Amino acid sequence: MCALGATALWAGNFIVARGFHHSLPPVTLAFWRWVIAVAVLLPFALPHLVRERARIKAHAGYLFLTAFSGVTLFNTLVYVAGLATTALNLSLIAMVSPLFIVILAWLFQGETMHGAKVAGTLMAFFGVLLLLTGGSPGVLLELRFNIGDLLMVVAALIFAFYSLLVKQKPPGLSMMTFLGATFCLGLIMLVPAYLWERGFSLAPLMPLTSMGVLLYLGVCAAVAAFALWNRAIMLIGPGRTAVCYYLLPLFSGVEAMIFLGEPIGWIHLASAGLILSGVALSSRSSG
């Protein structure tokens, strides 16, 4: 349920951010998203950060690496990639991330690749392909890859790397301390890129009309989603958690129908059946 909740919130993130890059440039969007996330989380995390400061210092290298990959780089690259490529390309490339997670977990963390997990992952993969191509495989042959596509591939790999790092969280660090430290460190590492993008300008920092969207991105798609995703990884491992990410296009489709009035057809229903069956199959334990 934690992984499903995180995926649903991230689907809303894509719905909200789809036309939002015209209002704020990508690094600025990422920066203010994490400013709000830190502002919301810090009052709850501060007592934990103070109490566990010795452990934070002892694991500073791990926390910097996790913050840099999951907070500083991942979402920023997604927003930058969105400026240079199509939504179809982004969706196709984004679904590679769960495959990266499963493969990296198998290579470096010894997660078992039993038959059910392999079959379920492939089933979910083809379900997403069916959804994104509209049942016409020829669409894939017409794709043209550019710098945005390459950046999205890098973002997908970084997200997989981050998910594996979460599984390696030192046992002495509470999840609140982990989130508070990585959010703060990731935001700090975003500052130079933010100032560079703004040309070191002291012009108005953020339009008030953007506050509602940024509040959603900061509170729901950052604090709540990352907390749920990290909790899922700790409970069931990165491989099984990753498969739930295949549900992202389904959640996006439902939310687009509700909030944007976009229709759902037989392709969506057929792909939903494949994806849900694949998730259920892959989530079965090897025992």
N, C-alpha and C positions, 0 to 999 in steps of 0.2 A: 504493500500500500504506500510506503514511503517513496519508492521509486516512481510509482504511478502518479503520486501527487506532484513530485518534482517535474516530471515530464509534462503534466498538464499545465503547470505554471510556466514552464519554458515555452510551451506552445503559445500561450497568451503573450509572452514576450515577443515572439515573432509576429503575431497579429498586430500588436501595438506598434512595433518598430518598423513595420513594412514600409510605411510612407513617412516615417519620422525623420529620416536622415536629411531631409530638406530643411528641417528646422534647426538642427544642430549637427555639426560635423562629427565624424565617428569617435574620435578620441575624447572630444568634449562630452558626447553622449555617454560613453563608458565612464568617464571621470565622475560626472554628476550622479550617475547611477550608483557608484560605489560610495560617494560622499553621503548619499541618503542612506544606503545600507549600513554604513559605519555609524551614522548618527542614530539610527534605530537600534542597532545591536549593542553599541558600546555601553549604555546604562546597565544592561543586563550582564554583559561580559566583563566589565571593569573589575568587579570584586574577584572574579575567577582569575583574571590576568594578574592582579596584584598578589593573590594568594599563591599562584603557580609561577611567579616570575623566575624563580631559580630553574624550573624545568624548561621554561621558554628560552632562557639563556643557554641551557645545555643542548637544546635541540634547535638552535637558531638557524643553522644551515638548512635543515629539513624544512622549517617553516618558511624561510625565504624562497626556497625552490618551489614549494607548494603554492605559495602566494603568487609568485611570478607567473607560474603556468596557469593556475585556475582563475586568478583574479585579473592580473595585469594584462596577460596576453590573450586568453581565449576569446572573451566577448569583444575585446577591442578588434581582434582580427576578423571576427564575424561581421562587425559593423563596417570595417574597411572593405572587406570582400564584397559586401552588398552594394558598394558604389560602382563596382566594375564588372559584375556578372549578373545573370538572370536569376530569378527566383527558382526556376526549374533546376538549373545547375547547382545552386546552393543546396536545395533539398536533396538532390541525388548525392552530393558529396557529403552532406551532413550525416547521412545514414551509414557512412563508412566508419564513423566513430565507434559504434558498438562492436564492429568487427575488429577494429584496432584493439579495443579493450579486451575482448575474448582472446585474441592472438597473443597480446603482450602478457596477459595474466597466465596463459598457458606456457609461454616461453620463460618468463622471469619469476613467476610466483607459484608455478607447479599446479595450477588449477586443472582439474581433470576435464579433458575434452571427450566426454562419453557420447555415445551415439545420439541420445535424445537432445543433448545440447547442440550438436552439429546440425542435426535435422531441423530442430526448431529455429536455429539461427538462419539457416538457408531458407526455410519457409517464410519467416518474417521478412527476409531480404527480398524475396521475389514478390511478396505482398506489397511492399513499398514500391518496387519497380512497377507493378501493375497499376498502382495508384498514380504514380508520377508520370507514367507514359500514356495513361488513358487507354490501356489495352493495345497500344500500337508500338511495338518494339522498334519500329523504324525511326521513332522520335530520337532514340539514342544515337543513331547514325548521323543526325543533323546537328548534334551538339558541337559547339566550337569553344575550346578552352582558352582562357586568358589569365591575366595576373590575378583576377579575383578568384578564379577557380583554384589556382595554386595556393593562394592564401587560405582558402577554405579547407583545402586538404591539410595544410599545416595546422589550422585551428582544430580540425577533427583529431589529428594525432596528438596535439597538446592536451585536448580534453581527455583522451584515453590515458595519457601519461599522468595527468592530474588524478584521475579516478584510481589508478594503481597506487599513487602516493598516499591517497586517503586511507587505503587499506593498510598501509604501513605506519599509520599514526602511532606514535609512542604511547604505550599504555598509561603512562603517568599524566598525560595531558587529557583534560576533560574536553568534550566536544565543544562546549561553550568557549573555552580557552582557545581551542584550535580555530574555530570560526573567527573569534575576535582578533587573534593574532594575524591570521592570513588575510582577513579583510583589511586591516589597518596597514599591514606591510604592502599588500598589493596596491592599495590606494596611493601610498607614498611613492611607490615605484612608477605610478602613472603620472605623477606631477610633472616630470621633465617633458614627457611627450605632450601633455596637455598645454604647457606653457609654449612649447615649440609650435603646436598647431595654432594657437592663438597669436603667435608672433609676439609673445610677451606683452600683449595689449592689456590695458586696464579698463577696457570697454565693459559695458554691462555683461555680467558673467552668464546669466541664464534668463531667458524670457519667462515671465510669469505664466504665460499660456502653456508652457511645457511642464508645469509643475505636476499636474495630474498624471501625465504619462510617466514622468520620472519617478513619482511616488510608487506607481505600480512596478516599474522596473527595479527600483531599489528595495522595496519591502517584499513584494511577492516573488519576482523573478530572481532576486538575489538572496536575501536573507532566508526566506521560507524555502525556496527551491533548493538552495545549496545545503541547508540543514537537513532537509528530507533526503536528498541524494546521498550525502555523506553518511547519514544514519543507515540508509539501505545498504550501502557498501559494507559498513561494519557488521550488519546483520547477516547478509546473504552472499557477500563477496562481490568483487567488481564484474565478474563474468555474467552472473545471473542478473545483476542490477542493470548491466548494459543492454540486455535484450529488451527491457522495458522502454528503452529510448526509441525503439522502432515504432512505438505507439505515437510518437510526436506528430507525424502527418495526420493521423486519425483525430487526435485532439485538436490540431489546427483546423481540420476540416469542419468539425462540429462547431468550434468557436467561430469560424468564419461564417458558417450558416446562421448562427444565432446573432452575431454582432454586425456582420457585413452583408447578410442576405444572400450568400453564395449557395447554390443548390448542391444537394448530394444525390448522385446517381448510382446506377448498378455497379459501376467500377469501384466506387467508394465502398459499397457494401461487400463486394467480392474480396477486395483487398483487406477490408477489416476482418473478414473471416480468416484469411491466410495469416495476417499479422497476429491476431489474437490466439489462433491455434499454435503458431510458432512460439509466441511468448509463453503460453501454458506448457508446451512440450519442453522448451529449453529450460524452464524454471524447475522442472522436476529434478530432484536430487539423484545422484548416481546410484544411490541405494534403493 
